[in-house]
Amino acid sequence: MPKSIQTHRALARLADLVIRPLQTKQGAHIDPELAPPPDPDTWSADQRDAYFDGNMKRLRDCIAADSDCRSAILAELAEYHSETVETAYNKCINWEQLSVEEWRSADRSTPEGLQDFYDTLSSWKYDLAWYAYLQTAGYAFPQAVAVLRFLQDRHISGSLLDFGSGIGLNAQFFHRSSFDVTIADISRPLLRYAAWRFERHQDPIRIIDLNQSQLPDSSFDMVTAFDVLVHVPKFDATAAQLHRAIKPDGWLFANFDTRSPHEATAWHLHNNKFDLDRRLKLAGFIKRHMIGGFLGCYQRVEANTLAHRLRSGRDLVVAPTLTVGSIASRVRWPTPKRLGKLLSRAGRR
């Protein structure tokens, strides 16, 4: 083996020993019926407030008005795909492996290949539906409920765009919370399933297929973009598009679910959340608040003002220190026990 390859592998092993890697694959979904009950004492204050908020009932009703959420999720998936409930359950639990297989089925290294992935995927319907159930059962953060609390506390209402809307559950929730709701997505399979669910649940919500239409300018008082911006290849163009679509002083709620490179996270196209945050603000946003420590509440501002240019310059200077700080937080700082393990492993190699 060439000495350069040996050196590279040795350095990679050392990095794994010293620095905890970012999250890579998610793995199979948890099944609440087979797991210990959730422990609210381990949640953030925002998660506890959202989960025990009266609006959680509205979120559950968007899934199942007359049955339990688990049964309703599986029954809908089974009916839509003409399959058994057991098959739908297995696809929900093992959605990630299905998504890996869909990714592998073609070359995704080109814009056309990536678009084909979004245009043919089926696994994300199962993932998003099960994730909705996990929110209602206390095993995942109910983002829509937390954002509604933020808006109600500030008496903000009006038109809302759910960007990267998935199966449309959050759109249903905001529609039933008296917002004027539109959804937009680039994945036609997800849009078709959302439309089917809207009709089934009698929720009249407008739909924008981003393959055919642009977002209208200055049309929305707020935009939700939950777990979506890491999946867009042209991040800066997307940020500019959202800025144009939001009314002056409107709001954008977004997070950056960045992951380390892995075949099970290949569709996570970005891996530096601090850089994404800086570039989003550069497009004309100020981050006013954080929900749950991960969900940014950004207010739209004019991007061509001197004040915003100064803020953007400051962010450009600060961003590298945030990245370094993030890496430092993952360092396995030496303790006698860790040093012993490190020396032991080094000796074996």
C-alpha angles and dihedrals in degrees: 000000000000113000091236091059091047090051092048092051092047091052091047091052090049091050090051090053096048104035127044108231123236116262111284121179121011097214127205118343118257117250110221091207090061099037134079113267116272116265112223090194088072093052128094117256090252092055093049092048092050097044094050093041117114089238090072087080089060090052091051091047089056087063102035127002095174106024141034118290096242094054093043094051093051094042092053094048091047093049095046093049096036092237138120123277088242091056091049090050093052091049091050093052095042099036094127095060089048089051091050089053091050090050092049093050093083143009108284097180094097130063088247092052092049092048089050089055092054090043097053106031120121102168095077092064088062093043095050094043093051091044088056089054090049090055092054091048096050098254098108137035112269096223097176093054091048091050091048089055089052092051095045092049088057096038092241118158140147135084120005131191119202101207114200087013101180112189092352101246095131090048090054090050094052092043090055088047089063099262123136098241135199126173128209131187141154095218110090094194090057092045091051092050091047091051090049091051093047091055092044092051094037095240109148102210126160118241129210118194102206090204089068107024141038123227111267115250121256093354108124133065090203141006128206116206104174117181092338114099094074087062098057115093096204099051099168093048090049092049090051091048092052090047090055092047096052120082119240111289090009125142138250121194111198143149135192114229095192120180138186114260111277135140088251091056100038090122090059093091099184131050106184113076093182092057091048091049091051093048093047091052090046088060089063112287137119119206105230101172145359123225117208091349093284112054113082123214104207124185120209117243133170108277098207099063124109091238092056093046089054091049090049091050090052091049091051090055095044098044096079091052090052090051091049090047090052091052091046090054089057095050114115093226113214120268125166090259094049092045089053092052091046093052091045093053092044090053093052090053 
